[in-house]
Amino acid sequence: DMTTGTSVVHSGSSAEFSTGDWRVDTPHWLEDKCKQCLLCIPVCPDSSIPVVDGKRIDFDYDHCKGCGICAKVCPFDAIEMRKGAK
């Protein structure tokens, strides 16, 4: 069944879609440089930096679109942007 054009049938969530395939550049977390300041967490527009027990862990590459905002805000150069998808 097809819905009528321009009709919203139900709300969605980015959790339902893997949008990380759109990425051109990929962030790489350099754990040894990371001081766990967590400044990267609130600036990520895709909520792709998970925090477990108060510490950030590697990226959620299923949803990260590679915008690079996290790398720009990191004062310790613990996030490096690389060309290509992961």
Order of alpha helices (4+ residues) and beta strands (2+ residues): beta-alpha-beta-beta-alpha-beta
